[in-house]
Amino acid sequence: MITLYSYPQLFGLEDNNPYGLKVFAFLTMNGLPFEHRHVLDTSAAPRGQLPYLDDDGDIIGDSDAIIAHLKHRYGLQLDDAFSAKQQTIDLLLRRTLDDLYWVMSYSRWRDDRFWPSFRDALLAQHPELTVGVLDHARLYNFERYRYQGIGRYEPEAAYARGLADLRAISHLLGEGPFIFGAEPSSTDAGLYGFIASIYFYDIDTPLKRYVVTQENLVNHCRAMRERMHNAR
């Protein structure tokens, strides 16, 4: 039995973290049965990070490692036809999304303009949370941002970095509907995890303002959402 441990839902999405949503999308689009457990305590997770997978006792952390494990164990062939160039694009896109993650997180936890909306949405969705718990988590994230580097940026400089990532992704996607043509791959699961976590959030950050103007990014989100609903 596959069990996915990830953060709780928010704004109608199955995970409020793009990496967990990426794994959820991959599992669902491949029709793999799994139990989804939403947690906040990361102490049992490899490296103290969510998401992680328990696959009949095999514990795997890191979204890329999880997907690699699932492809190997269950003989999933959706990426088998990748050319060397497509493999390179897949890697570079995943690294770009890693960079975008920090700006997305910064916009929610660090920017005083958007923090209240994010905090209030969490409190409304998850009444077990308290303002004190979230304030503590916010201070913890401030430290993460400082050590990573994004916390040393002024807000507009931070968003300029994220917007450059989004422009590159939009140009790469082109007319789509998916990264490599008419059928989705694991690359699309990763892209969905991030873009959906911007597009479906009811928080008007500079990142969302850009995404809603890019028809191809919006269409990709909707196409992936439809694929997942049809696979359930």
C-alpha positions as CSV (number, residue, x, y, z in Angstrom):
1,M,0.0,0.0,0.0
2,I,1.3,3.4,-1.0
3,T,0.8,6.2,1.6
4,L,1.7,9.8,0.7
5,Y,2.4,12.1,3.6
6,S,2.2,15.8,2.8
7,Y,1.0,19.1,4.0
8,P,-2.7,19.9,4.3
9,Q,-5.0,21.2,1.6
10,L,-5.6,24.9,0.8
11,F,-7.7,26.8,-1.8
12,G,-9.1,23.6,-3.1
13,L,-5.7,22.0,-3.8
14,E,-4.8,18.7,-2.3
15,D,-1.6,20.1,-0.8
16,N,-0.5,23.6,0.0
17,N,3.1,22.8,-0.9
18,P,4.0,22.5,-4.6
19,Y,6.3,19.5,-4.1
20,G,3.6,17.5,-2.4
21,L,1.1,18.5,-5.1
22,K,3.6,17.4,-7.7
23,V,3.7,13.9,-6.2
24,F,-0.1,13.8,-5.8
25,A,-0.5,14.7,-9.4
26,F,2.0,12.0,-10.5
27,L,0.3,9.3,-8.5
28,T,-3.2,10.3,-9.7
29,M,-2.4,10.7,-13.4
30,N,-0.8,7.2,-13.3
31,G,-3.8,5.6,-11.7
32,L,-1.8,4.3,-8.7
33,P,-4.0,3.6,-5.6
34,F,-2.7,5.4,-2.5
35,E,-3.7,6.8,0.8
36,H,-3.1,10.5,1.3
37,R,-2.3,11.6,4.9
38,H,-2.0,15.3,5.6
39,V,0.4,16.2,8.4
40,L,2.1,19.2,9.8
41,D,4.7,17.4,12.0
42,T,7.8,16.7,9.8
43,S,9.8,14.8,12.5
44,A,9.1,11.4,11.0
45,A,10.0,12.6,7.4
46,P,13.4,11.9,5.8
47,R,15.6,15.0,6.4
48,G,12.6,16.5,8.2
49,Q,10.9,17.5,4.9
50,L,7.5,16.8,3.3
51,P,6.4,15.1,1.2
52,Y,7.5,11.6,1.8
53,L,6.2,8.2,0.7
54,D,5.7,4.9,2.6
55,D,5.5,2.2,0.0
56,D,4.9,-1.1,1.9
57,G,7.6,-0.1,4.4
58,D,10.0,1.6,2.0
59,I,10.3,5.2,3.1
60,I,11.3,7.7,0.4
61,G,11.7,11.5,0.8
62,D,12.2,14.2,-1.9
63,S,9.7,14.5,-4.7
64,D,12.1,13.6,-7.5
65,A,13.3,10.5,-5.6
66,I,9.7,9.5,-4.9
67,I,8.8,9.7,-8.6
68,A,11.9,7.8,-9.6
69,H,11.0,5.1,-7.1
70,L,7.5,4.8,-8.4
71,K,8.5,4.6,-12.0
72,H,11.0,1.8,-11.2
73,R,8.8,-0.2,-8.9
74,Y,5.6,-0.1,-10.9
75,G,7.1,-0.1,-14.4
76,L,5.6,3.2,-15.3
77,Q,6.6,4.0,-18.9
78,L,5.3,7.6,-19.4
79,D,8.9,9.0,-19.6
80,D,10.5,6.1,-21.5
81,A,10.4,7.9,-24.8
82,F,12.3,11.0,-23.6
83,S,15.1,11.9,-25.9
84,A,18.4,13.1,-24.5
85,K,17.3,16.7,-25.2
86,Q,14.0,16.1,-23.4
87,Q,15.8,14.6,-20.4
88,T,18.0,17.7,-20.3
89,I,14.9,20.0,-20.5
90,D,13.2,18.0,-17.7
91,L,16.2,18.5,-15.4
92,L,16.6,22.2,-16.2
93,L,12.9,22.8,-15.6
94,R,12.9,21.0,-12.3
95,R,15.9,23.2,-11.2
96,T,14.0,26.3,-12.3
97,L,11.0,25.3,-10.3
98,D,13.3,24.8,-7.3
99,D,14.3,28.4,-7.7
100,L,10.7,29.5,-8.1
101,Y,9.7,27.7,-4.9
102,W,11.7,30.2,-2.7
103,V,9.9,33.2,-4.3
104,M,6.5,31.5,-3.9
105,S,7.2,30.8,-0.3
106,Y,8.6,34.3,0.3
107,S,5.4,35.8,-1.0
108,R,3.3,33.9,1.5
109,W,5.3,33.9,4.7
110,R,7.7,36.9,4.3
111,D,5.9,39.7,2.5
112,D,3.7,41.7,4.9
113,R,1.3,42.5,2.1
114,F,0.3,38.9,1.5
115,W,1.1,37.2,4.8
116,P,-2.3,38.1,6.4
117,S,-4.3,36.5,3.5
118,F,-2.2,33.3,3.6
119,R,-2.4,33.1,7.4
120,D,-6.2,33.7,7.5
121,A,-6.7,31.1,4.8
122,L,-4.8,28.5,6.8
123,L,-6.7,29.3,10.0
124,A,-10.1,29.1,8.2
125,Q,-9.2,25.8,6.5
126,H,-7.5,24.2,9.5
127,P,-9.1,25.3,12.8
128,E,-6.6,23.2,14.7
129,L,-4.0,25.8,13.9
130,T,-3.5,28.9,16.0
131,V,-2.1,32.3,15.3
132,G,0.8,31.5,17.7
133,V,1.8,28.4,15.8
134,L,1.7,30.2,12.5
135,D,3.7,33.1,13.9
136,H,6.3,30.7,15.1
137,A,6.4,29.0,11.7
138,R,6.8,32.4,10.0
139,L,9.9,33.3,12.1
140,Y,11.3,29.9,11.3
141,N,10.8,30.6,7.6
142,F,12.5,34.0,8.0
143,E,15.6,32.1,9.0
144,R,15.4,29.7,6.1
145,Y,15.1,32.6,3.7
146,R,18.1,34.4,5.2
147,Y,20.3,31.3,4.9
148,Q,19.1,30.4,1.4
149,G,19.5,34.0,0.2
150,I,16.0,35.1,-0.9
151,G,15.4,36.7,2.5
152,R,18.2,39.2,1.8
153,Y,16.3,40.5,-1.3
154,E,14.0,43.5,-1.3
155,P,10.5,42.3,-2.3
156,E,10.5,43.6,-5.8
157,A,14.0,42.1,-6.5
158,A,12.7,38.8,-5.2
159,Y,9.7,38.9,-7.4
160,A,11.8,39.8,-10.4
161,R,13.6,36.6,-9.9
162,G,10.4,34.6,-9.8
163,L,8.9,36.4,-12.7
164,A,12.0,35.5,-14.8
165,D,11.5,31.9,-13.9
166,L,7.8,32.0,-14.9
167,R,8.6,33.7,-18.2
168,A,11.1,31.0,-19.1
169,I,8.7,28.3,-18.2
170,S,5.9,29.9,-20.3
171,H,8.2,30.2,-23.3
172,L,9.3,26.6,-22.9
173,L,5.7,25.4,-22.7
174,G,4.7,27.2,-25.9
175,E,1.4,26.2,-27.2
176,G,1.4,23.0,-25.2
177,P,-0.9,21.6,-24.1
178,F,1.9,19.7,-22.2
179,I,5.6,20.2,-22.1
180,F,6.5,17.5,-24.7
181,G,3.3,17.5,-26.8
182,A,-0.2,16.0,-26.5
183,E,0.4,13.7,-23.5
184,P,1.6,14.6,-20.0
185,S,4.8,13.3,-18.5
186,S,6.3,13.5,-15.0
187,T,7.6,16.9,-16.1
188,D,4.1,18.1,-16.3
189,A,3.2,16.8,-12.9
190,G,6.1,19.0,-11.5
191,L,5.0,22.0,-13.5
192,Y,1.4,21.6,-12.3
193,G,2.4,21.4,-8.7
194,F,4.0,24.8,-8.9
195,I,1.7,26.7,-11.3
196,A,-1.5,25.4,-9.7
197,S,-0.1,26.6,-6.4
198,I,0.0,30.1,-7.8
199,Y,-3.0,30.1,-10.1
200,F,-5.6,28.6,-7.7
201,Y,-4.5,30.6,-4.7
202,D,-6.8,33.5,-3.9
203,I,-3.8,35.8,-3.1
204,D,-2.9,38.5,-5.6
205,T,0.9,38.3,-5.6
206,P,3.0,39.5,-8.5
207,L,3.5,35.8,-9.4
208,K,-0.3,35.2,-9.7
209,R,-0.8,38.5,-11.7
210,Y,1.7,37.1,-14.2
211,V,0.3,33.6,-14.4
212,V,-3.3,34.7,-15.1
213,T,-2.0,36.7,-18.1
214,Q,-0.3,33.6,-19.7
215,E,-3.0,31.6,-21.5
216,N,-0.7,28.6,-21.9
217,L,0.1,28.3,-18.2
218,V,-3.6,28.5,-17.3
219,N,-4.5,26.0,-20.0
220,H,-1.8,23.6,-18.7
221,C,-3.2,23.9,-15.1
222,R,-6.7,23.2,-16.3
223,A,-5.7,20.3,-18.6
224,M,-3.7,18.6,-15.8
225,R,-6.6,19.1,-13.3
226,E,-9.0,17.5,-15.8
227,R,-6.7,14.6,-16.4
228,M,-6.4,14.0,-12.6
229,H,-10.2,14.2,-12.1
230,N,-10.7,11.7,-15.0
231,A,-8.1,9.3,-13.5
232,R,-9.9,9.0,-10.1
